[in-house]
Amino acid sequence: MSTPFTETAGLPVNAAQPVVTYSPVTFNVPGRPAPLEIKVSAPVGGENLPVILFSHGHGASNFLASLNGYGPLANFWAAHGFIVLQPSHLDFPGLGLRDDVSAGAPLFWRARVEDMHFILDHLEDIESTVPGLGGRMDRTKIAAVGHSMGGHTVGMLSGMTVTDPRDGTVFDLRDERITASVVMAGPGAGEDLAAPASERFPELGGTTFSQMTEQALVVVGENDYNPVFSERKTWRADAYWRSPGQNKTLLTLFEAEHILGGVSGYDAAETTDENPERVAALRALIWAYLRSAFDPSDPAWTDACAALAAQPTPWGRVEVR
């Protein structure tokens, strides 16, 4: 007998609203080889809404690595009170730039962060462009959330540094307008990057977390291990273990692999561990974390962790340092 999917895997969240989506909001950015396109999702009601800047992964699929991906997350967060902004970074395959080394290919690691800076500089323009959005955005409550290479982008916004392999320049591109961050399955420390990945993605070899001082939730899959990237099984958790402590939280999802149950899209072929209930738990936990990160008096995160621990078969475990 089949069982219906749930929205939150039994974890407490507020009531959902209908969602309005507007796409694309387009900016012609000087020096960028393609216009910056952004998808905006928001609940139909509410004022002083917090904002999520979402950074997609690099991925091999045609459209999930763009503003068109990650619907299971973006739709949920918008329905439960966030304005979600999803840019297409330059590694979106549809732009045809993944082989253009002069533009920053293949990963466009620096351009990705610059996209987010640009969006933060133009929130007022986004508000005025999207019908019904004007005056509803709380620009003091902005989170950056990203998956895989998007996690690398979010890490940089939170103080993770990258040494450019071409000339040794150290880039610290943090943005203090970001008040909370969520790194999902992001790359780990460059010193433990395996040879195959180092040859293909040398930029990842310069990743360091010693200056990542901002508060962050780091999400990893228990079975997200690929020796092509690192021989160390805890590599994807480095944003937690190797950054300064006291404001870092680690969520380990049991039995999850790199796509964490299917975060990148509905019924995505790239998902090797498809589980809609795991995705439901993850998005509810991130929602709760951000609510309490923005407002420490909000019990959402405490309540979610208690509910997670009380489940007969919890979806994961939470650690704090």
N, C-alpha and C positions, 0 to 999 in steps of 0.2 A: 504494500500500500504506500502511495507517495505521501510525502509530507510537505506542506506549503513552506516556501521560503519566508524568512522574517526580515524585517528592516534592521534590527539591532541585535540579533542573537541573544535576546533576553536582557540586554543592558539598558539602563534608564536614560532616556533622552526626552526632550520636550516634544510637543505635538508638531507634526509635519504640516507644511503649507504647500499650496501649488507653487511651482517655480516658473519664472519667466527667464528666457534665454535670449540674448542678443548677440549675433555674430555675423561678420567680424566687426570689431572696432579697429580701424586701420590707421596707422601712423606711418608717414614717410620719414624715416630717421636718417639724418645726414650720415653718410659713410656706410650705412648698412646696405648690403647688396640686394636686399629684398624688403618690401614693406613689413612692418611689424603688425601682425594680426592677433587680436585678442578676443576670446569668447568670454562673455559676462553672463553669469547665472546668479539670480537673486530671488528671494521669496517675494510673493506678491504684496505682503504687508510688512510693517515694522519700520522703526526709525532707529538711528544710531547703530546701524548694523556693522559688526566687525567684518574684516576683509581677509580673505585667503588668497595669496599669490601662489599659484600652483605651477610647478616646473615638471614637465613630462620627462620620461626617460628617453634614452637614445634608441634602443629597440631596433628590431629588424622588420617590423610590420610597416605597411604603407602609410597608415593614417593615425594609428594610436600614438605615435610620437609627434603629436601636434595638438592644437586646440580641440580636435575632434575626439581625443581619447579620454580615458579615465572617467567615463560617465558614472560608474557605480559609486565613485567618491564625490565628484563635483555635484551631481544631482542631489545626493543625500545631504551634503553640507548646506547647500542652498535651501533645501526644503526645511532645514532646521535652524535657519537664522543667519547664515553667512552670505556675504557677497563673494563669489568665487571668480577670480580672474585667471584665465588660462591662455597664455601666449603660445604661439608656435615659434619655437627657437629655430635657428638657422640649420640645425641638423634634421629638421622635418624632411623626409625623403622627397616629398612632393615639390620642394624647391629646387631639387637637382644640384645641391651644393656640397654633397658629402665627399666629393673628390677634389674640391677646390681648396687646396692647402693654403693658398694665399688669403682666403677668406676666414681661415681658422679651422678647416676640416681636419680630422673627421668629427671631433667632439664639440668644437666651438665653445670650449669651457669658459673662456673669458667673455665672449659675446653673449652667452646665456645670462651671466650675472649683469652685464650691461643692459640687457633687455629688462631685467627686473628693476634696475635703477631708473630706467626711462619710465617705466610704468608708474613707479612711485612719484616721479616728478610730474606726472600728468594725470593724477587721479581726478582732479577737477575736470579735465577735458573728458575723461571717461564718463563721469557723472552726467555731464551736460549732453553727451552724445546718446546715452541709453535712455529711451523714453521711460519716465516714471522712476528713475533712479536719483534724480537731483535732490541733494540735501539729506539723503538717507544713509550715507556712508560715514562711519566713525573712523576718521583717519588717525586716531590715537591707538587703535586696536588693529594692528596689521600682523598677520602671520605669514610665514613662508613655509610651504610644504612641497616636498618633491620626492620622486621615486627614482631609484637607480641613478642614472646620470643627473636627474633632477635633484636627487639627494646631495650630490656633489655641489650643485649650484646653490642649494639652500645652505649647505655647510659654509660656503664662501661668504654668503650674506651674513653668517653668524660668527665669522672670524677665522674659519679654517683658511690656511694659506696654501698657495701653490707656487712652486719655483718653476719658471719657464725653462724648459730644457734647452731652448735655443740660445739664450744669453745669460741665464742664471738670475734673471730678475725675479724678486719675490713679490707676489701680488697678495695684498690684503685688501679685499674689496667689500668688507663688511658694510652694512647699512644700518645705522642706529634707529631708523624708522621701523625696522622689523622688531617687534616686541616678543615674539615667540616663534619657534621653528620646529618643524617635524621632518626628520631625515629618514626616509624609508628605503632600506636596502641600498644605501649609498656605498660607493667605493671606500676602501680602508686606506691605511697608511701606505705611502709610496714606497717605503723601504722594504715592504713585504710583497710588492707586486711581482707576480711570476714573470718569467722571461717571455712567454708568448704575448702576454698583455703589454709588457713593457716595450716590446718591439712594435706592436700595433698602435698602442696608445701611450707614447712616452710622457705625455703631460701628466698622467696619473702618478708617475713616479715621483713627482714633486709635491705630493699632497701631505700636509702636516696639520695636526690638530692641537698643537700646544698653545695656540692663541685663540682657540674657539671658546670664548668666555661667556657667550650669551646662553640663556636658558634654551633647552632643546629636549624634545622627545625623539629618541632614536628607536626605530622599529626594524627588527630583523626577523627573518624566517629561520627556524631551528635547523632546517635542512637546506638553507641557501649556501651551498658550497660548490665552488667551481675551481678546480686546480689551475685552469687556464688563467685565472685572475690572481689567485693566491693559494699557496699550500696550507695556509693557516685557516682553520675553520671558523675562527672568531673574527676574521678580517672585516666583515661587513658591520661589526659592532664597534669599530675603532672610534667613531665619533663620540661614543659614550666612554669607553675605557681610556682613551688617550687624550681626551680634552680635560681642561680644569673642571673639577667636580663641584659639588654643592648645589648645582642647578640643572643637573642632567638626569634624565629618566630613560630607562631602557625597557622596551616592550619586546619580549621574545614570543613569537607566535609558534606554537607547537606544530610540528610536522609541515610547516610552511616552507615553500621554496621561493625562488626569486620574485615571482609575480604575486606572492602573498595571497593566493587563493583566487586571483582574477581581478586585481585592481585596475589594470590598464584598459579594460574594456569589457563589455558584455559578450560572453562566449568567445573570447579571444583565443585564437589558435596557439598563441605563444605561451599560454598558461599551462604549466606542467603539473599544477597542484589544484586544479579548479575546485573551489568550494565556496558557494555563495554565502554560507553562514559564517565562514571565516572572514570574508570581506565585510559582512554586516557587523561583526564584532569589532574589526579594525576601525571602520569608519566611525562607529559609535564611540570607541575609546579616544580616537583623535579629537572628535567633537568635544568630548568631556574634558580632555586635557587642555584644549585651547580655551574653553570657557573659563576654567579655573586659572589658567595662566594670565588671562586678561583681567580677571577679577578674583583675587585670592579668597574673597568671602563667598564665592560661588562654590557650593559643595559638589559640583558635577563630577569632578575627577575622583574625589574621595568616594562618592557613591558608586561610580563606575568600577573602581578597583575592588570595592567590597562585593559588588555583585559578581564580578569576574571570579574572585576567589571563592565565592559561595556556590558556583556552578558545579554540578556533579562531575563534569568533565570540562575544566576550564580551557579556553582557547589559547591561553598563554599565561605568562607571568610578568610581573612588573618589579623592577629594581630601581633604586634611587641612590644617587651619590652627590 
